[in-house]
Amino acid sequence: MTQQQKIVPNVMMWFSFTSLALLYGVMLLGIYITASHQGLSCPNWPLCPNGFDIPPPKYFFEHIHRVIAVITAGMILVTAVYTTKKAKSVRKTAIAGSIIVLVQILLGMWVVNNKLEALLVATHLSTGVLLFAMTLMTFLSSYRLTRNNF
């Protein structure tokens, strides 16, 4: 086995692990925001009133949640693109995750624009759990592929 054949699953595993870790952090932050009733501390979407500046305490957690969510979405999409080109066995869950993350972003927008309507909040949470499952399955598949190549 060549060095290049060993690198591909390893990179894929780290992309998927990073996506999973970031997603877990976004979910924890989202749960904190919901539990502390800060869901509409930033009434605008996608940015808080301060834009890209350092957020004041009033908007801090909501702002950080949105910034990390964008970074996480980007990482999930990068993972999907990488796995599509490199590994057929991981492709389905990675592509499903990238579709779900886009749906999740739209749901987040609707949650804010509809002032935390209960059904939308529950759907946003449920979709987040589904996204976590797809990201976890992507990681486990890439991990298995890495283990089989060494």
DSSP file (Angstrom, degrees, kcal/mol; ACC not computed):
  #  RESIDUE AA STRUCTURE BP1 BP2  ACC     N-H-->O    O-->H-N    N-H-->O    O-->H-N    TCO  KAPPA ALPHA  PHI   PSI    X-CA   Y-CA   Z-CA
    1    1 A M              0   0    0      0, 0.0     2,-0.0     0, 0.0     5,-0.0   0.000 360.0 360.0 360.0 133.2    0.0    0.0    0.0
    2    2 A T     >  -     0   0    0      1,-0.1     4,-1.1     4,-0.0     5,-0.1  -0.302 360.0-112.3 -79.3 164.3    1.4    3.4   -1.0
    3    3 A Q  H  > S+     0   0    0      1,-0.2     4,-1.7     2,-0.2     3,-0.4   0.879 117.7  56.2 -62.3 -38.5    1.7    6.4    1.3
    4    4 A Q  H  > S+     0   0    0      1,-0.2     4,-1.7     2,-0.2    -1,-0.2   0.885 103.5  53.8 -62.0 -40.1   -1.0    8.2   -0.7
    5    5 A Q  H  4 S+     0   0    0      1,-0.2    -1,-0.2     2,-0.2    -2,-0.2   0.794 110.3  48.0 -66.7 -27.5   -3.5    5.4   -0.1
    6    6 A K  H  X S+     0   0    0     -4,-1.1     4,-1.0    -3,-0.4    -1,-0.2   0.818 108.5  54.0 -79.8 -32.0   -2.8    5.6    3.7
    7    7 A I  H  X S+     0   0    0     -4,-1.7     4,-2.7     1,-0.2     5,-0.3   0.886  96.9  64.7 -71.1 -40.0   -3.2    9.4    3.8
    8    8 A V  H  X S+     0   0    0     -4,-1.7     4,-2.2     1,-0.2     5,-0.2   0.921 106.4  39.6 -55.4 -54.0   -6.7    9.6    2.2
    9    9 A P  H  > S+     0   0    0      0, 0.0     4,-2.5     0, 0.0   137,-0.2   0.866 114.9  55.0 -65.2 -32.7   -8.6    7.7    4.9
   10   10 A N  H  X S+     0   0    0     -4,-1.0     4,-2.0     2,-0.2    -2,-0.2   0.930 110.1  44.3 -65.1 -45.4   -6.7    9.5    7.6
   11   11 A V  H  X S+     0   0    0     -4,-2.7     4,-2.6     2,-0.2    -1,-0.2   0.912 113.7  51.6 -63.5 -43.1   -7.5   12.9    6.3
   12   12 A M  H  X S+     0   0    0     -4,-2.2     4,-2.5    -5,-0.3    -2,-0.2   0.897 108.2  51.6 -61.7 -41.0  -11.1   11.9    5.8
   13   13 A M  H  X S+     0   0    0     -4,-2.5     4,-2.5   129,-0.3    -1,-0.2   0.912 111.2  47.0 -63.1 -42.0  -11.3   10.6    9.4
   14   14 A W  H  X S+     0   0    0     -4,-2.0     4,-2.5     2,-0.2    -2,-0.2   0.875 111.3  51.2 -70.7 -36.0   -9.9   13.9   10.8
   15   15 A F  H  X S+     0   0    0     -4,-2.6     4,-2.3     2,-0.2    -2,-0.2   0.949 114.1  44.0 -60.8 -47.7  -12.3   16.0    8.6
   16   16 A S  H  X S+     0   0    0     -4,-2.5     4,-2.2     1,-0.2   123,-0.2   0.872 113.7  50.3 -68.6 -35.8  -15.3   13.9    9.9
   17   17 A F  H  X S+     0   0    0     -4,-2.5     4,-2.8    -5,-0.2    -1,-0.2   0.917 110.5  49.5 -66.7 -42.1  -14.0   14.0   13.5
   18   18 A T  H  X S+     0   0    0     -4,-2.5     4,-2.6     2,-0.2     5,-0.2   0.909 111.1  50.2 -62.6 -42.1  -13.6   17.8   13.4
   19   19 A S  H  X S+     0   0    0     -4,-2.3     4,-2.5    -5,-0.2    -1,-0.2   0.926 112.1  47.9 -59.7 -45.5  -17.1   18.2   11.9
   20   20 A L  H  X S+     0   0    0     -4,-2.2     4,-2.3     2,-0.2    -2,-0.2   0.918 112.7  47.4 -64.0 -45.1  -18.5   16.0   14.7
   21   21 A A  H  X S+     0   0    0     -4,-2.8     4,-2.0     2,-0.2    -2,-0.2   0.921 113.9  47.0 -64.5 -44.6  -16.7   17.9   17.5
   22   22 A L  H  X S+     0   0    0     -4,-2.6     4,-2.4     1,-0.2    -2,-0.2   0.919 111.7  51.3 -62.6 -42.9  -17.7   21.3   16.2
   23   23 A L  H  X S+     0   0    0     -4,-2.5     4,-2.5    -5,-0.2    -2,-0.2   0.901 107.5  52.7 -62.2 -40.8  -21.3   20.1   15.8
   24   24 A Y  H  X S+     0   0    0     -4,-2.3     4,-2.4     1,-0.2    -1,-0.2   0.914 110.0  48.8 -60.5 -42.8  -21.4   18.8   19.3
   25   25 A G  H  X S+     0   0    0     -4,-2.0     4,-2.4     2,-0.2    -2,-0.2   0.903 110.4  50.3 -63.2 -42.1  -20.2   22.2   20.5
   26   26 A V  H  X S+     0   0    0     -4,-2.4     4,-2.5     1,-0.2    -2,-0.2   0.905 111.1  49.7 -62.6 -41.3  -22.8   24.0   18.5
   27   27 A M  H  X S+     0   0    0     -4,-2.5     4,-2.4     2,-0.2    -2,-0.2   0.916 110.4  49.0 -65.6 -42.5  -25.5   21.7   19.9
   28   28 A L  H  X S+     0   0    0     -4,-2.4     4,-2.3     2,-0.2    -2,-0.2   0.918 112.9  47.8 -62.4 -42.6  -24.4   22.3   23.5
   29   29 A L  H  X S+     0   0    0     -4,-2.4     4,-2.5     2,-0.2    -2,-0.2   0.904 111.0  51.4 -64.1 -41.3  -24.3   26.1   22.9
   30   30 A G  H  X S+     0   0    0     -4,-2.5     4,-2.3     2,-0.2    -2,-0.2   0.887 109.6  49.7 -62.4 -39.9  -27.8   25.9   21.4
   31   31 A I  H  X S+     0   0    0     -4,-2.4     4,-2.8     2,-0.2    -1,-0.2   0.903 110.6  50.2 -66.2 -40.6  -29.1   24.0   24.3
   32   32 A Y  H  X S+     0   0    0     -4,-2.3     4,-2.1     2,-0.2    -2,-0.2   0.923 110.4  50.1 -61.8 -43.7  -27.6   26.5   26.7
   33   33 A I  H  <>S+     0   0    0     -4,-2.5     5,-2.7     1,-0.2     6,-0.5   0.913 113.8  45.1 -61.5 -43.8  -29.2   29.4   24.7
   34   34 A T  H ><5S+     0   0    0     -4,-2.3     3,-1.4     1,-0.2    -2,-0.2   0.936 113.6  48.8 -65.6 -46.6  -32.6   27.7   24.8
   35   35 A A  H 3<5S+     0   0    0     -4,-2.8    -2,-0.2     1,-0.3    -1,-0.2   0.810 113.2  47.1 -65.4 -30.5  -32.4   26.8   28.5
   36   36 A S  T 3<5S-     0   0    0     -4,-2.1    -1,-0.3    -5,-0.2    -2,-0.2   0.303 111.8-119.5 -95.3  10.0  -31.4   30.3   29.5
   37   37 A H  T < 5S+     0   0    0     -3,-1.4     3,-0.2    -4,-0.1    -3,-0.2   0.866  75.7 127.4  57.0  41.8  -34.1   31.9   27.4
   38   38 A Q    > < +     0   0    0     -5,-2.7     3,-2.2    -6,-0.2     4,-0.3   0.187  26.3 118.0-107.2  14.5  -31.7   33.8   25.2
   39   39 A G  T 3  S+     0   0    0     -6,-0.5     3,-0.2     1,-0.3    -1,-0.1   0.740  82.9  34.9 -58.4 -27.9  -33.1   32.5   21.9
   40   40 A L  T 3  S+     0   0    0     -3,-0.2    -1,-0.3     1,-0.1    -2,-0.1   0.041  78.2 113.5-114.4  25.8  -34.1   36.0   20.7
   41   41 A S  S <  S+     0   0    0     -3,-2.2    -1,-0.1     1,-0.3    -2,-0.1   0.842  86.3  44.1 -65.1 -29.2  -31.2   37.9   22.2
   42   42 A C  S    S-     0   0    0     -4,-0.3    -1,-0.3    -3,-0.2     6,-0.0  -0.899  75.3-176.8-109.2  97.6  -30.2   38.5   18.5
   43   43 A P        +     0   0    0      0, 0.0     2,-0.2     0, 0.0    72,-0.1   0.651  60.0  73.7 -74.3 -12.8  -33.5   39.4   16.8
   44   44 A N  S    S-     0   0    0      3,-0.1    -2,-0.0     2,-0.0    69,-0.0  -0.625  81.2-111.2 -97.6 158.2  -31.9   39.6   13.3
   45   45 A W  S    S+     0   0    0     -2,-0.2     3,-0.1     1,-0.1    64,-0.0  -0.998  84.7   2.9-134.4 135.0  -30.7   36.8   11.1
   46   46 A P  S    S+     0   0    0      0, 0.0     2,-0.3     0, 0.0    -1,-0.1  -0.992 128.2  31.5 -93.1 -17.5  -28.0   35.9   10.2
   47   47 A L  S    S-     0   0    0      1,-0.1    -3,-0.1     2,-0.0     5,-0.1  -0.697  75.9-118.7-104.4 155.1  -26.0   38.5   12.2
   48   48 A C    >   -     0   0    0      3,-0.4     3,-2.5    -2,-0.3    -6,-0.1  -0.346  48.0 -90.1 -74.3 168.3  -26.6   40.2   15.5
   49   49 A P  T 3  S+     0   0    0      0, 0.0     3,-0.1     0, 0.0    -1,-0.1   0.735 126.8  60.3 -56.4 -22.5  -26.9   44.0   15.4
   50   50 A N  T >  S-     0   0    0      1,-0.3     3,-1.6     3,-0.1     2,-0.2   0.466  93.1-154.1 -84.9  -0.1  -23.2   44.4   15.9
   51   51 A G  T <   -     0   0    0     -3,-2.5    -3,-0.4     1,-0.2    -1,-0.3  -0.452  65.1 -17.5  67.3-128.9  -22.3   42.5   12.7
   52   52 A F  T 3  S+     0   0    0     -2,-0.2    -1,-0.2    -3,-0.1    -2,-0.0   0.400 108.7 110.4 -94.2   1.8  -18.9   40.8   12.7
   53   53 A D  S <  S-     0   0    0     -3,-1.6    -3,-0.1     1,-0.2    -2,-0.0  -0.157  89.2 -73.7 -68.7 169.9  -17.6   42.8   15.6
   54   54 A I        -     0   0    0      1,-0.1    -1,-0.2     9,-0.0     6,-0.1  -0.506  62.5-115.7 -63.9 128.2  -16.9   41.3   19.1
   55   55 A P        -     0   0    0      0, 0.0    -1,-0.1     0, 0.0     5,-0.1  -0.393  19.5-121.8 -73.8 141.9  -20.4   40.9   20.5
   56   56 A P    >>  -     0   0    0      0, 0.0     3,-1.5     0, 0.0     4,-0.9  -0.353  39.3 -96.2 -69.5 163.3  -21.5   42.7   23.6
   57   57 A P  T 34 S+     0   0    0      0, 0.0     3,-0.5     0, 0.0     4,-0.4   0.808 122.5  64.3 -53.3 -32.1  -22.6   40.6   26.6
   58   58 A K  T 34 S+     0   0    0      1,-0.2     4,-0.2     2,-0.1     3,-0.1   0.860 117.4  25.4 -60.6 -36.1  -26.2   40.9   25.5
   59   59 A Y  T <> S+     0   0    0     -3,-1.5     4,-2.9     1,-0.1     5,-0.3   0.363  91.5 110.6-106.9   2.5  -25.6   39.0   22.3
   60   60 A F  H  X S+     0   0    0     -4,-0.9     4,-2.6    -3,-0.5     5,-0.2   0.887  80.3  36.6 -54.0 -58.0  -22.5   37.0   23.2
   61   61 A F  H  > S+     0   0    0     -4,-0.4     4,-2.5     1,-0.2    -1,-0.2   0.897 119.5  48.0 -67.6 -40.9  -23.8   33.4   23.3
   62   62 A E  H  > S+     0   0    0      2,-0.2     4,-2.0     1,-0.2    -1,-0.2   0.906 113.5  48.7 -65.1 -40.5  -26.2   33.7   20.4
   63   63 A H  H  X S+     0   0    0     -4,-2.9     4,-2.4     2,-0.2    -2,-0.2   0.937 112.8  46.8 -63.6 -48.0  -23.5   35.4   18.3
   64   64 A I  H  X S+     0   0    0     -4,-2.6     4,-2.8    -5,-0.3     5,-0.3   0.897 109.8  55.3 -62.3 -40.9  -20.9   32.7   19.1
   65   65 A H  H  X S+     0   0    0     -4,-2.5     4,-2.0    -5,-0.2    -1,-0.2   0.917 110.6  44.8 -57.6 -44.9  -23.5   30.0   18.3
   66   66 A R  H  X S+     0   0    0     -4,-2.0     4,-1.9     2,-0.2    -2,-0.2   0.894 113.4  49.4 -69.5 -40.1  -24.1   31.4   14.9
   67   67 A V  H  X S+     0   0    0     -4,-2.4     4,-2.0     2,-0.2    -2,-0.2   0.940 114.2  44.5 -65.0 -46.6  -20.4   31.9   14.1
   68   68 A I  H  X S+     0   0    0     -4,-2.8     4,-2.8     1,-0.2    -1,-0.2   0.854 109.7  57.5 -67.3 -33.0  -19.5   28.4   15.2
   69   69 A A  H  X S+     0   0    0     -4,-2.0     4,-2.6    -5,-0.3    -1,-0.2   0.898 107.0  48.1 -62.8 -39.9  -22.6   27.0   13.3
   70   70 A V  H  X S+     0   0    0     -4,-1.9     4,-2.3     2,-0.2    -2,-0.2   0.916 112.8  47.7 -66.3 -42.7  -21.3   28.6   10.0
   71   71 A I  H  X S+     0   0    0     -4,-2.0     4,-2.1     2,-0.2    -2,-0.2   0.914 113.2  49.1 -63.2 -42.7  -17.8   27.1   10.6
   72   72 A T  H  X S+     0   0    0     -4,-2.8     4,-2.6     2,-0.2     5,-0.2   0.920 109.3  51.3 -63.3 -45.3  -19.3   23.7   11.4
   73   73 A A  H  X S+     0   0    0     -4,-2.6     4,-2.3     1,-0.2    -1,-0.2   0.919 110.2  50.3 -58.9 -43.6  -21.5   23.8    8.3
   74   74 A G  H  X S+     0   0    0     -4,-2.3     4,-2.4     1,-0.2    -1,-0.2   0.905 110.7  48.8 -60.3 -42.0  -18.4   24.6    6.2
   75   75 A M  H  X S+     0   0    0     -4,-2.1     4,-2.3     2,-0.2    -2,-0.2   0.884 110.3  50.7 -67.7 -38.3  -16.5   21.7    7.7
   76   76 A I  H  X S+     0   0    0     -4,-2.6     4,-2.1     2,-0.2    -1,-0.2   0.898 112.1  47.7 -65.2 -40.1  -19.4   19.3    7.1
   77   77 A L  H  X S+     0   0    0     -4,-2.3     4,-2.4    -5,-0.2    -2,-0.2   0.900 110.8  50.6 -67.7 -40.3  -19.6   20.4    3.5
   78   78 A V  H  X S+     0   0    0     -4,-2.4     4,-2.6     2,-0.2    -2,-0.2   0.910 110.1  51.0 -62.0 -42.1  -15.8   20.1    3.1
   79   79 A T  H  X S+     0   0    0     -4,-2.3     4,-2.7     1,-0.2     5,-0.2   0.917 110.1  49.5 -60.9 -43.7  -16.0   16.6    4.5
   80   80 A A  H  X S+     0   0    0     -4,-2.1     4,-2.1    14,-0.2    -2,-0.2   0.916 112.1  47.2 -63.8 -42.9  -18.8   15.7    2.1
   81   81 A V  H  X S+     0   0    0     -4,-2.4     4,-1.4     2,-0.2    -2,-0.2   0.925 113.9  48.0 -64.1 -43.7  -16.8   17.0   -0.9
   82   82 A Y  H  X S+     0   0    0     -4,-2.6     4,-1.5     1,-0.2    -2,-0.2   0.923 113.6  45.9 -64.1 -44.6  -13.7   15.2    0.2
   83   83 A T  H  X S+     0   0    0     -4,-2.7     4,-2.4     1,-0.2     8,-0.3   0.833 106.3  60.0 -70.4 -30.7  -15.5   11.8    0.8
   84   84 A T  H  < S+     0   0    0     -4,-2.1    -1,-0.2    -5,-0.2    -2,-0.2   0.883 113.5  37.4 -62.3 -37.4  -17.3   12.1   -2.5
   85   85 A K  H  < S+     0   0    0     -4,-1.4    -1,-0.2    -3,-0.2    -2,-0.2   0.749 129.2  29.9 -84.2 -25.1  -14.0   12.1   -4.4
   86   86 A K  H  < S+     0   0    0     -4,-1.5     2,-0.4     1,-0.2    -3,-0.2   0.775 117.3  31.0-111.9 -30.7  -12.1    9.7   -2.2
   87   87 A A    >X  -     0   0    0     -4,-2.4     4,-0.7    -5,-0.2     3,-0.6  -0.930  42.2-170.9-144.3 114.9  -14.3    7.0   -0.6
   88   88 A K  H 3> S+     0   0    0     -2,-0.4     4,-0.6     1,-0.2     3,-0.3   0.823  88.8  62.8 -69.5 -30.9  -17.5    5.5   -1.8
   89   89 A S  H 34 S+     0   0    0      1,-0.2    -1,-0.2     2,-0.1     4,-0.2   0.732 111.6  36.0 -70.0 -21.4  -18.2    3.7    1.5
   90   90 A V  H <> S+     0   0    0     -3,-0.6     4,-1.7    -7,-0.2    -1,-0.2   0.542  94.2  92.1-104.3 -11.1  -18.5    7.0    3.4
   91   91 A R  H  X S+     0   0    0     -4,-0.7     4,-2.7    -3,-0.3     5,-0.3   0.855  78.4  54.7 -57.6 -46.4  -20.2    9.0    0.7
   92   92 A K  H  X S+     0   0    0     -4,-0.6     4,-2.5     1,-0.2    -1,-0.2   0.924 112.1  40.8 -61.5 -48.9  -23.9    8.5    1.5
   93   93 A T  H  > S+     0   0    0     -4,-0.2     4,-2.4     2,-0.2    -1,-0.2   0.867 115.3  52.3 -69.5 -34.2  -23.8    9.6    5.1
   94   94 A A  H  X S+     0   0    0     -4,-1.7     4,-1.9     2,-0.2   -14,-0.2   0.917 112.6  44.1 -67.4 -42.8  -21.5   12.6    4.3
   95   95 A I  H  X S+     0   0    0     -4,-2.7     4,-2.1     2,-0.2    -2,-0.2   0.910 113.1  51.6 -68.1 -41.4  -23.8   13.8    1.5
   96   96 A A  H  X S+     0   0    0     -4,-2.5     4,-2.6    -5,-0.3    -2,-0.2   0.918 109.8  50.9 -59.7 -42.6  -26.9   13.3    3.7
   97   97 A G  H  X S+     0   0    0     -4,-2.4     4,-2.4     1,-0.2    -1,-0.2   0.887 108.1  51.4 -61.9 -39.8  -25.2   15.3    6.4
   98   98 A S  H  X S+     0   0    0     -4,-1.9     4,-1.3     2,-0.2    -1,-0.2   0.867 112.1  46.4 -68.6 -34.6  -24.4   18.1    4.0
   99   99 A I  H  X S+     0   0    0     -4,-2.1     4,-1.9     2,-0.2    -2,-0.2   0.925 113.1  49.5 -69.0 -44.4  -28.0   18.3    2.9
  100  100 A I  H  X S+     0   0    0     -4,-2.6     4,-2.7     1,-0.2    -2,-0.2   0.872 106.4  55.8 -63.9 -37.3  -29.3   18.1    6.5
  101  101 A V  H  X S+     0   0    0     -4,-2.4     4,-1.9     1,-0.2    -1,-0.2   0.883 107.2  49.8 -64.9 -35.8  -26.9   20.9    7.6
  102  102 A L  H  X S+     0   0    0     -4,-1.3     4,-1.9     2,-0.2    -1,-0.2   0.902 112.0  47.7 -67.5 -39.6  -28.4   23.2    4.9
  103  103 A V  H  X S+     0   0    0     -4,-1.9     4,-2.6     1,-0.2    -2,-0.2   0.901 109.6  54.5 -63.4 -40.6  -31.9   22.4    6.0
  104  104 A Q  H  X S+     0   0    0     -4,-2.7     4,-2.3     1,-0.2    -2,-0.2   0.877 105.9  51.4 -62.6 -38.8  -30.8   23.0    9.6
  105  105 A I  H  X S+     0   0    0     -4,-1.9     4,-2.0     2,-0.2    -1,-0.2   0.922 110.6  48.6 -64.6 -43.9  -29.5   26.5    8.7
  106  106 A L  H  X S+     0   0    0     -4,-1.9     4,-2.4     1,-0.2    -2,-0.2   0.906 110.7  50.8 -62.5 -41.0  -32.9   27.3    7.1
  107  107 A L  H  X S+     0   0    0     -4,-2.6     4,-2.6     1,-0.2    -1,-0.2   0.902 107.5  53.5 -63.5 -39.8  -34.7   26.1   10.1
  108  108 A G  H  X S+     0   0    0     -4,-2.3     4,-1.9     1,-0.2    -1,-0.2   0.899 109.0  49.5 -59.9 -40.4  -32.5   28.2   12.3
  109  109 A M  H  X S+     0   0    0     -4,-2.0     4,-2.8     1,-0.2    -2,-0.2   0.926 111.9  47.7 -63.5 -44.9  -33.5   31.2   10.2
  110  110 A W  H  X S+     0   0    0     -4,-2.4     4,-2.1     1,-0.2     7,-0.2   0.868 107.7  56.3 -66.1 -35.2  -37.2   30.4   10.5
  111  111 A V  H  <>S+     0   0    0     -4,-2.6     5,-2.8     2,-0.2     6,-0.4   0.937 113.3  40.4 -60.3 -46.0  -36.9   29.9   14.2
  112  112 A V  H ><5S+     0   0    0     -4,-1.9     3,-1.5     1,-0.2    -2,-0.2   0.935 116.4  48.9 -68.8 -46.2  -35.5   33.4   14.6
  113  113 A N  H 3<5S+     0   0    0     -4,-2.8    -1,-0.2     1,-0.3    -2,-0.2   0.771 112.6  48.4 -67.7 -25.3  -37.9   35.0   12.1
  114  114 A N  T 3<5S-     0   0    0     -4,-2.1    -1,-0.3    -5,-0.2     3,-0.2   0.146 116.0-112.9-100.9  18.7  -40.9   33.4   13.6
  115  115 A K  T < 5S-     0   0    0     -3,-1.5    -3,-0.2     1,-0.2    -2,-0.1   0.886  71.7 -50.3  55.2  49.3  -40.0   34.4   17.2
  116  116 A L  S   <S-     0   0    0     -5,-2.8    -1,-0.2     1,-0.2    -4,-0.1   0.861  71.3-165.7  63.1  42.5  -39.3   30.9   18.6
  117  117 A E     >  -     0   0    0     -6,-0.4     4,-2.4    -7,-0.2     3,-0.4  -0.408  23.6-127.0 -58.2 131.5  -42.5   29.2   17.5
  118  118 A A  H  > S+     0   0    0      1,-0.2     4,-2.5     2,-0.2     5,-0.2   0.851 104.6  50.4 -56.5 -44.0  -42.5   26.0   19.5
  119  119 A L  H  > S+     0   0    0      1,-0.2     4,-2.1     2,-0.2    -1,-0.2   0.891 112.6  47.6 -64.5 -38.6  -43.0   23.6   16.5
  120  120 A L  H  > S+     0   0    0     -3,-0.4     4,-2.6     2,-0.2    -2,-0.2   0.893 110.9  51.1 -68.9 -38.9  -40.1   25.2   14.6
  121  121 A V  H  X S+     0   0    0     -4,-2.4     4,-2.3     2,-0.2    -2,-0.2   0.925 111.8  47.4 -63.2 -43.8  -37.8   25.0   17.7
  122  122 A A  H  X S+     0   0    0     -4,-2.5     4,-2.6    -5,-0.2    -2,-0.2   0.890 112.8  49.0 -64.4 -39.0  -38.7   21.3   18.2
  123  123 A T  H  X S+     0   0    0     -4,-2.1     4,-2.7     2,-0.2     5,-0.2   0.899 109.9  51.8 -66.2 -40.7  -38.0   20.7   14.5
  124  124 A H  H  X S+     0   0    0     -4,-2.6     4,-1.8     2,-0.2    -2,-0.2   0.915 112.3  46.0 -61.1 -44.2  -34.7   22.5   14.7
  125  125 A L  H  X S+     0   0    0     -4,-2.3     4,-1.9     2,-0.2    -2,-0.2   0.929 113.5  48.6 -64.7 -46.3  -33.7   20.4   17.6
  126  126 A S  H  X S+     0   0    0     -4,-2.6     4,-2.2     1,-0.2    -2,-0.2   0.894 110.9  50.1 -62.8 -40.8  -34.8   17.2   16.0
  127  127 A T  H  X S+     0   0    0     -4,-2.7     4,-2.7     1,-0.2    -1,-0.2   0.864 107.3  55.7 -66.3 -35.0  -33.0   18.0   12.8
  128  128 A G  H  X S+     0   0    0     -4,-1.8     4,-2.3    -5,-0.2    -1,-0.2   0.890 107.3  48.8 -62.5 -39.4  -29.9   18.8   14.8
  129  129 A V  H  X S+     0   0    0     -4,-1.9     4,-2.2     2,-0.2    -2,-0.2   0.908 111.6  49.3 -66.8 -41.6  -30.0   15.3   16.3
  130  130 A L  H  X S+     0   0    0     -4,-2.2     4,-2.3     2,-0.2    -2,-0.2   0.909 111.0  50.2 -62.2 -42.4  -30.4   13.8   12.9
  131  131 A L  H  X S+     0   0    0     -4,-2.7     4,-2.5     1,-0.2    -2,-0.2   0.904 109.1  51.6 -62.3 -41.9  -27.4   15.8   11.6
  132  132 A F  H  X S+     0   0    0     -4,-2.3     4,-2.7     1,-0.2    -1,-0.2   0.911 109.0  51.2 -61.3 -41.6  -25.4   14.6   14.6
  133  133 A A  H  X S+     0   0    0     -4,-2.2     4,-2.5     2,-0.2    -2,-0.2   0.919 111.5  46.6 -62.3 -44.2  -26.3   11.0   13.7
  134  134 A M  H  X S+     0   0    0     -4,-2.3     4,-2.2     2,-0.2    -1,-0.2   0.903 113.9  48.1 -65.3 -40.4  -25.2   11.4   10.1
  135  135 A T  H  X S+     0   0    0     -4,-2.5     4,-2.3     2,-0.2    -2,-0.2   0.889 112.0  49.6 -67.8 -39.0  -22.0   13.1   11.1
  136  136 A L  H  X S+     0   0    0     -4,-2.7     4,-2.8    -5,-0.2    -2,-0.2   0.915 110.9  49.5 -64.7 -42.9  -21.3   10.4   13.7
  137  137 A M  H  X S+     0   0    0     -4,-2.5     4,-2.4     2,-0.2    -2,-0.2   0.880 109.9  51.9 -64.3 -37.1  -21.9    7.7   11.1
  138  138 A T  H  X S+     0   0    0     -4,-2.2     4,-2.3     2,-0.2    -2,-0.2   0.931 111.6  46.9 -62.6 -45.3  -19.6    9.5    8.6
  139  139 A F  H  X S+     0   0    0     -4,-2.3     4,-2.7  -123,-0.2    -2,-0.2   0.935 112.5  48.9 -62.3 -46.6  -16.9    9.6   11.3
  140  140 A L  H  X S+     0   0    0     -4,-2.8     4,-2.5     1,-0.2    -1,-0.2   0.893 112.0  49.2 -63.4 -39.1  -17.4    5.9   12.2
  141  141 A S  H  X S+     0   0    0     -4,-2.4     4,-2.1     2,-0.2    -1,-0.2   0.911 113.6  45.5 -65.3 -42.3  -17.3    4.8    8.6
  142  142 A S  H  X S+     0   0    0     -4,-2.3     4,-2.1     2,-0.2  -129,-0.3   0.863 112.3  51.9 -70.6 -34.1  -14.1    6.8    7.9
  143  143 A Y  H  X S+     0   0    0     -4,-2.7     4,-2.6     2,-0.2    -2,-0.2   0.929 109.7  49.1 -64.7 -44.7  -12.6    5.5   11.1
  144  144 A R  H  X S+     0   0    0     -4,-2.5     4,-2.0     1,-0.2    -2,-0.2   0.898 110.5  51.1 -60.5 -41.2  -13.3    1.9   10.1
  145  145 A L  H  X S+     0   0    0     -4,-2.1     4,-1.2     2,-0.2    -1,-0.2   0.884 110.2  49.6 -64.2 -38.9  -11.8    2.6    6.7
  146  146 A T  H  X S+     0   0    0     -4,-2.1     4,-0.7  -137,-0.2     3,-0.3   0.914 110.0  50.3 -65.1 -43.6   -8.7    4.0    8.3
  147  147 A R  H >< S+     0   0    0     -4,-2.6     3,-0.5     1,-0.2    -2,-0.2   0.864 109.6  51.4 -63.8 -35.9   -8.4    0.9   10.6
  148  148 A N  H 3< S+     0   0    0     -4,-2.0    -1,-0.2     1,-0.2    -2,-0.2   0.758 106.9  54.1 -73.3 -23.8   -8.7   -1.4    7.6
  149  149 A N  H 3<        0   0    0     -4,-1.2    -1,-0.2    -3,-0.3    -2,-0.2   0.602 360.0 360.0 -86.9 -11.0   -5.9    0.4    5.7
  150  150 A F    <<        0   0    0     -4,-0.7    -1,-0.2    -3,-0.5    -2,-0.2   0.433 360.0 360.0-109.0 360.0   -3.3    0.1    8.4
